[in-house]
Amino acid sequence: MEEKKPIKGGEFLIRVSTPDEVFTPEDYNEEQRMIAQTCKDFVEQEIVLHLDRLDSMEEGLMQSKLDKAGELGMLGLSVPEELGGMGVDTVTSMLSTEYLGRGHSFSVAFGAHTGIGTLPILYFGTEDQKQKYIPKLASGEWKAAYCLTEPSSGSDANSGKTKAILSADGSHYVLNGQKMWITNGGFADIMTVFAKIDNDENLSAFIVDAHAEGVSLNPEEKKMGIKGSSTRQVFFNNVKVPAENLLGERQGGFKIAVNILNIGRIKLAAGTLGGCKEVINYSVKYANEREQFARPISKYGAIRHKLAEQVIRTFAVESATYRAAQAIDDEIHAQMNGGMSKRDATLQGIREYAAECAILKVVGSEALDYVVDEGVQIYGGMGYSAESPVERAYRDSRINRIFEGTNEINRMLTVDMILKKAMKGELDLMGPAQAVAGELMSIPDFADPSGELFTEEKKYIENFKKAILMVAGAAVQKLMMELSKQQEILMNVANMINYTYVAESTLLRVEKMVHSKGEEACKDYIAIAKTYIFDAADSINKQGKDALMAFVEEDELRMMMMGLKRFTKVEAFNTRNARQQIAQTLIDKNEYCFSDALNQ
């Protein structure tokens, strides 16, 4: 029998996956659980008790917490052992990020240091650069920041105006410019700074000593949320940067930025999971304690709906996040087995699943925003008080839809990256899209389902993919080069893709759980999967209609609308009862109890 090849990035649109192909949170090993427990304990003992002090920007406090995290090895989890780290895989790195994601402003400082602060040097630095900087970054002796955004260049990063001029003797560059929204800017020792050399068209990257002459800072920004994280404007006035501190190739800065942002996107999704679960804990505990009309508010259907939906969205995003994380690890291992270096294999793994990283950034940040918003609503008036934990969570969540590229940019990137793979011949979308177009003229298949668990749901997801191929295929064919300018249509297609990827990931996870534990033990998870898929059908239908009506007309529109209706049709399912069941389990346990690393 021919061995099945691992699924490639974006290939989920045209290929059926099986439960045994995906990693799920039920598959963590003992070492991963121990790391998760260490991170959980650290946040509870070192961060949660000091959130007010951190948010007041108490001098030196954030640095001391990063120092403590460094002592415990947390700052070097992704750093190879030979450079002073632990060298864990992507899944383990995601898991640690999830549990540290409950740390509010600390999570931001931690993520900036270990991600965008450290990884550019680790992945793109010379051997000398790595030996000089990485061990001290892994230990926390040096803190790191990443300087990309400028007042006039946000999403359009390559339009930055910061300049670097090579000295006459070639010994150093003279750096001039301004950066803004620089996380950890107030206490960083090392900065990765992006600038254009001379009149280059593209950015280059430099490792800059933050204490060098000519580096200056504006006061801390006053922010809506994540108040404890240092956010500064940074100015470079004739800063001398040694020539050997050029990071990567000249004009290679944009490549560095893109790769690091891809990692940041999937890590952001993992971080939002920690925030979601923490707020669900607050929500259910408050709902069980708060009485109105002589009953706990957790007895009321409206509250139960909110609690259940918090769980459904969190579980679904978790399923997709760890599926993608393991896919990255599998690609890394495959490339290393083929003779590629660990560094190059890692970059290839991240590039391969860049579209999935963008999907997860969007769905993770939006799930957390939903969870915190409903957390405030469950608390009622108390939720609006700074005395409640959900008030801070609400404010701190909002930045996630802007971090790592706005959600609008990420939606358009998802479609763009998948279409580019198709144009390069890396992904055969044309054949399946043509097959779907032909299916529109055929008689629908009304075959009875087999009666096996999830037979209907598998068919639904197969049809969701057909809906995407139909809409996206028509858009490419009709709009061609104009499609890149039709942002509303691109976002419609991206939303269809997002719902489908998360729905399939959730179903695969629950099917795998049923195979392991049996149907009765998994009844809550079955309810989660079926409810998410049922609701996704309506959402995909709406997004598809909005897209089609923007560029298709008359008879062709009627035919495609009929096809869309067929591809998003689902049988009646009582989502009210399913949510009641999910909520009751949560209420009885009085905490998030839906299978993660530390509650199995």
Secondary structure, DSSP 4 states (H G I P E B T S, - for coil): -PPPPPPPTTGGGTS---GGGS--GGG--HHHHHHHHHHHHHIIIIIGGGHHHHHTT-TTHHHHHHHHHHHTTGGGTTS-GGGTS----HHHHHHHHHHHTTSTHHHHHHHIIIIIITHHHHHHS-HHHHHHHHHHHHHTSS-EEEE--BTTBSS-GGG---EEEE-TTSSEEEEEEEEEEEETTTT-SEEEEEEEETT-SS-EEEEEETTSTTEEEPPPPP-SS-TTS-EEEEEEEEEEEEGGGEESSTT-HHHHHHHHHHHHHHHHHHHHHHHHHHHHHHHHHHHHH-EETTEEGGGSHHHHHHHHHHHHHHHHHHHHHHHHHHHHHHHHHHHHHTT--HHHHHHHHHHHTHHHHHHHHHHHHHHHHHHHHHHHHHHGGGGGSTTSHHHHHHHHHGGGGTTTS-HHHHHHHHHHHHHHHHHTTSS--HHHHHHHHHHTTSPP--PPP-SSTTHHHHHHHHHHHHHHHHHHHHHHHHHGGGGGG-HHHHHHHHHHHHHHHHHHHHHHHHHHHHHHH-TGGGHHHHHHHHHHHHHHHHHHHHHHHHHHHHH--HHHHHHHHHHHHHHT------HHHHHHHHHHHHHHHTS--SS-TT--
